Amino acid sequence: MRNLTYYISLSIDGFISGPDDEVDFFPGSDEYMAWMVGEYGDALPTHARAQLGIADAPLTRFDTVVMGRRTYEPALELGIASPYSHLRQFVVSSSLGQLDPAVTVISSDPIAAVRALKQEDSPLDIYLAGGGVLAGQLLDEIDRLVIKRYPVVAGAGRPAFGPEFSPTTFALDEVRAFAGGNVVEWYSRIRSDAATPAAASAAGA
């Protein structure tokens, strides 16, 4: 079974964008940008890949993207109905119609849809592009988090998960810092059947 990876940008205080979906306040160094293109180029929109000269680069991490309507809409406003044409594209929305044959609209039960995608035979994973409401709905299905932490406090905006209170534990696997203050954090899901011996002993006490 392949993984659902939430690869997302966050401010220090945990917002993925400003109140009106602003993202232009996220700073990034040349070193960080080069890393993002080289290591996670699969997650860039197709037009950005073309501009960066990696349009024909082979996929190495993801072959499928799942996103909410709010994440999809900025591309639509630019007249781009298939923003990730190098990937299989799924948009979760109860209000959107079918706008492009390359984009599948999931109008109900995104959990079941994602579970089916995870069961597919593929060496590559599924990129959860956001937004926060969809990530909250799919929290139990998220296997990995790749958090691009930016050195800025937003103060207000759209949170990475929500809106339900649902504490979920992940293990911190790796941290990498870049010039300028950008930090990338990798987390993997701690499943209930993978409790530590100490926790298991305490539970049986």
N, C-alpha and C positions, 0 to 999 in steps of 0.2 A: 504494500500500500504506500502511495506517495504522500508527501507532506503538503499541508497548506501553510504557507509562510506569509506572515504579515510584515511587509517591508515598507517602513514608514518613516517620515521625517517628523521630529518632535522638537518643540522648544524646551528649554530647561523646565518650565512649569507644565509640560505635558499637553501642549496644544499642537494639532496638526496643521492649523491655519488660523487666521484671524477671524473675527466675527462675521465678516463678509467674504470669507474664503481667501483672504490675502495670504500669499506665500512669499512675496517679494522681500520680506524682512529677514528671511533666513540667509545668513552669511555663509560663504564657503571659500576655502583656499584653493589654489591651483592644484596642490597635492591631493586634496580631498576630491575635487572634481575629476581628476585623472583616475583616481582609485574607483570612483563610482562608475565611470564609463567602462573601465577595464574589467571590473569584477561583477558589476550588476547591470551591464548594458542591455540584458534581456528585458529589464523592467523600464527602460526608457520608451516613450512613444515612438512610433515608427518614423515620424518626420524628424524627430530629434536624432535618431540613429543615423538617418541620411545626412543630416547637417554635420554630424561628428565623424562621418566617414566609416561607420560600422554597419551600414545597412545590410551588408551581406555576411556579417560575422555569424558564425554558427551559434546556436543556442546552447548554453552551458548550464543554466540553472532552472529556467522556467519554460514551459511550452503553452501555458494556459494562464489567463488573467481573469479574476473575478472582481467586479467593482460595483459600487452603488450608483444610483442615478446622479447624485451630486458630484461624484468623481468623474462621471462620464460627460456631464453637461458642458464643461469648459471647451472640450473638443467640438461638441455640437455647435456651440456658439461661433466657432471658427469655420464651420462648414465641414468638419471632419467627423464622419459617422463611424469610421473604423480606425480609431486612434492607435490600436496595437495590432496592426494587420499581420505582423510577424508571429503573433500568438493566436491561439484560440481565445475568443473573447466572450465573456458572459457579463451581462449587466442585470443586477437585481432591481426590479422596479415594478410596482403594481400599476403605474400610470403610463409608462412609455409603450408605444407600439413598436413593431419590428421596423427599424429604420435602415438597416443594412443587412444583406444576407450573410455577412461575415460575423455579425454580432448576434448572439442568442440572448433574448430577454427572458430572465427568470421572473415570472410574475407572481409566484407563490412558493412557499416552502424552500427557502434558500439552503436550509440545513440538509435536506434530503438531496438537493442538487449537488451540493459540495461533497457530500458523502459518496455519491455516485462517481464524481470526478476523481476522488481519492482512490477509488477502487480500480481505476483504469490501469492498464499495463503500460507504464511509461517510466523511463529513467529520470525524467525531469519533474520538478515540483510545480505547484500551483501558486501563483502570485496573487495575494490578496492586496489590492491597491487602495482599499478604503471605500467609503469613509468610516468614521467612528461608529455611527449607528449600526452599519452592517457588521463591523468588526465585533461589536457587542453581541449582535445576534448569533454570530458564528464563533464566539469565544471558545466554546467546548470543542470546536473542530480545528482550532489553530494549533499547529504542532511546533512552529518556530516563530520567533520574533527577531527581526533585524531592525533595530532602532537607530536611526541616524539622528543623534542628538546635537542640536545646534546651540551655540553659546549665546542665546538670547532669551530673555523673558518676554513672553507675549502679553501677559497680564489678563487677557481674556481671549476667547476664541472657541474653536471646535475641538473637543477632547478626542483622544485616540480611541476611546471605548465609551459606550454609553447606550442608554441612560441608566441601566439597571445596576444596582450594587451586587457584584458577583465576584468576590475574592477568588483568584485563580493563581496557583503557584507555578512559576517557571524557574528553571535553573539557569544561572548566568554561566555561559560557556566561554565567552571571550570578550575582550574590550580592546579597541584600538583607537588611539588618539592621533589627531592630525594637526599640522601647523594651523594656527588661527583659532584653535579651540573646538573644532568639530570632533565628536566622539561617536564611534559606532559600537553598539552593544548587541551581542548575539545571545539569545535565550532559547532553551528547548523546554518543551512541555514536561512537567512532572505528572505522570499518570498515577492514579490512586493505587494501581497494582504494583507500583515501583517504590513503595514506601521504604525508607531506610530501616536497617535492623533496629536502631534505637527507637524509631517511631513505632515499629511493629511491636517491640517489647513493651513500650509504654502503653500502647493500646490494649495489650493483653494483661496488663498489671491489674 
